Amino acid sequence: MEEKKANGLPKARSMTRGEVRAMVAAGYDPEKTTTAQFDWILDNVYSGIGDDVPYRDCIALALETFRETFDVEPLLKNLGMSGDSPKPDTAIPA
């Protein structure tokens, strides 16, 4: 059973090799993150996340999953997104 956080979402985990390959096959480049890619992570890595969950919490989970999977600190610094969590005024490039 997945460990849940206080907001009811699962704890972030690293994606498997198969999940990364499926993400790339779906047309997403790990070096060019988008909100659509984060939605793909939520839909394909985790199950049962409803449409009523606050989007900010969902994006935070997807971002942490991405960080757990890839060494992304240099990429995030280039995007102005380094740190423990996304800041409310930080736009995620589309």
C-alpha positions in Angstrom: 0.0 0.0 0.0 1.3 3.5 -0.9 2.3 5.7 2.0 0.0 8.8 2.0 0.9 12.4 3.0 -1.4 14.6 5.1 -3.1 15.9 1.9 -4.1 12.4 0.9 -1.6 12.2 -2.0 1.0 9.4 -2.1 4.5 10.0 -1.0 6.7 10.8 -4.0 8.9 8.0 -5.4 11.4 7.6 -8.2 9.9 6.5 -11.5 10.9 3.0 -12.8 12.9 2.5 -15.9 9.7 1.4 -17.7 7.8 4.5 -16.6 10.6 6.7 -17.9 10.6 4.9 -21.2 6.8 5.2 -21.5 7.1 8.9 -20.7 9.7 9.4 -23.4 7.6 7.3 -25.8 4.6 9.6 -25.1 6.7 12.5 -26.4 8.0 14.0 -23.2 11.7 15.1 -22.9 13.1 14.9 -19.4 15.2 17.9 -20.1 12.2 20.1 -21.0 9.6 19.9 -18.3 6.0 21.0 -18.9 2.8 21.0 -16.9 1.5 18.4 -19.4 4.4 16.2 -18.6 3.7 16.6 -14.9 0.1 15.6 -15.6 1.4 12.5 -17.5 3.4 11.6 -14.3 0.3 12.0 -12.1 -1.8 9.9 -14.5 0.7 7.1 -15.2 2.9 6.8 -12.1 0.2 7.2 -9.5 -3.4 5.9 -9.6 -6.5 7.4 -8.2 -5.7 11.0 -7.9 -9.0 12.7 -8.4 -9.9 16.0 -10.1 -10.8 17.5 -6.8 -7.2 17.5 -5.4 -5.7 21.0 -5.4 -3.6 21.4 -8.5 -0.7 23.0 -6.6 -0.5 19.8 -4.5 -0.5 17.6 -7.6 2.2 19.6 -9.3 4.3 19.5 -6.1 4.0 15.7 -6.1 4.9 15.4 -9.8 7.9 17.8 -9.3 9.2 15.7 -6.4 8.8 12.5 -8.4 10.8 14.2 -11.2 13.5 15.2 -8.7 13.6 11.6 -7.3 14.0 10.2 -10.8 16.5 12.5 -12.4 19.4 14.6 -11.2 17.6 17.9 -12.1 19.1 20.5 -9.8 21.1 22.1 -12.6 18.0 22.1 -14.8 15.8 23.5 -12.1 18.4 26.3 -11.3 18.3 27.3 -15.0 14.5 27.5 -14.7 14.7 29.5 -11.4 13.0 26.6 -9.6 15.7 25.3 -7.2 14.7 24.6 -3.6 12.5 22.3 -1.6 9.2 23.1 -3.3 7.7 25.2 -6.0 7.1 28.8 -5.0 3.5 30.2 -5.6 4.8 32.8 -8.0 7.0 30.5 -10.0 5.6 29.6 -13.4 6.4 26.2 -14.8 7.4 26.6 -18.4 5.0 25.2 -20.9 
